[in-house]
């Protein structure tokens, strides 16, 4: 195991995190985003802890960066996220993640997926705040003191006011910081987001708060910052819909001096993902064309990409890139 001195959220310092998105932000995508150079760190797709403690081999299999100091090949720090409802299994699994190479643990109390929630995971824990405290405390006590433990929350199950109690419980359990998605579980991903609610709870906690949810444009980011008072942010779908957005946000936060052109070179962006998908051949699924179209579909639905109808029938990467080049 290689242990690197990675940094995630540091009190008093700004940061920009790549959000965990199941089936999207896997190792190749994390490497591609690391190469782009705007994010401070990435959080993995959740690794589910159900009725058994997860062994080290599961973390090594699902998160190949753990063999390299919890860094992508492009230098982006990666924090391991786990999800489950049993404090003992969560703590023991976190220990195994650390033994496998994790340099930080994030606890998922925000996933709204019905299957996850029916099985005592994700946002279902929002209905029992004391259990959030107990899980965070169990994990915090189990892993080395120098490694951070954080918690990902939503504002509540069906009311935004619940965040005051759940956030306080996460901090009471020992969370080094919390990330808050500015919706309830009942909302799923439906509008609106309630950024001011994040600001109200942030002012009471005494630990950093990472603001998350519906940051699609630079104007959204500025409004989120104004309404939350946060200096730590997490973006996911918005970063893929508009590949320039992470650079704009990072530049505004003082994290980078790099500027980006106005137009997106989609061929170059997608070839970067292709490269890292091939790098991980045999370690991750190779549904390459599907992954490329998945990204473009997000950019079509939520960004300014207007050529999805032309590329959606492509059956090979070469065909897809030829269509993009032809219509550039």
C-alpha positions, 0 to 999 in steps of 0.5 A: 500500500502506498500512502500519499499526503493527499488533501481534500477539504481544509478549513479556511481554504476553498475547494472544488469537488467532483461529485460521485455519480453512479455509473458515470464518475468511475476511474476513467472519468476521474482520471479524465477530470484530473487531466482537465485540472480544475478539481481539488478532489473527487469522491468515488461512486458509493461502495455499498456495505450491506449485511457484511463487512467489505473486504479490502479486495472489493475496494482495490477492485472498485477503486484502482487509485487506492494502489497509487496513493489514492490519486488518479494517474493524473494526480487528482486525490480520490476520497472513498465513499461508502454507504450503509446503515450498520455502524459496525459493518460501516466501521470495519469496512472503512478500516479495510478501505484504509488498509487498501489505500484510502486516505479519507472516507465519505459516508453517503446519507444522501442517495435518493434511489428507492432500492438503496433507501428500501435497504437501509442506506443513503437518504433513508438514514435522514429519518433517524438522525441519531443513527447518522451520529452513531455511524459517523462516530463508529467510522471516526473512531475506527480509522486513523485520526489523521485521515478525514471522515466526512458525511454527505447529506440532503436537506431532509427526507421530506422537509428542508428544516431537518438539515439542522438536526441531521447536520448537527448529528453528523458533526457530533459524530466527528465528521470533519466536514459535511457536504449538503445537496440542497434538496430533500429525498422526496424531491429526488433531482426535481427543482427547486434547490434551497441554497439558503438552507445550506447557508443557515446551517453552515453558520451554526456548525463549526466545520466546513460545509460543501455546497452541492446541487444544481450548479449548472452555470457560472451564474448559478455558482455565484448565486450559490456562493452568495446564498450559502456563504460557502467556499467549498463546492461540489459539482457533477452533472453541471461539470459534464454538461459544460466542461468549462464550468469547473475551470470558471469556478476554480478560477473564481475560487483562486484554485487555478490561473488557467483560462479556457476557450469559449467553445468546447472541443468535444473530440478532444474531451471525449478522446481523453475519456477514451484514453483512460478507459483503455488505460483501465482495460480489464479493470472497468467496463469497456462500454466505450461508445455507450459512455461517450454518448452518455456524456453527450446526452448530459451535455445535450439535456443540460448544456449547449451541445446541439448535435446529439441526434446526429451522434446517438446512432453511432455504433463505434467510437470512430463513427462517433468521432467522425460525426463530431468532426464532420459537424464541427 
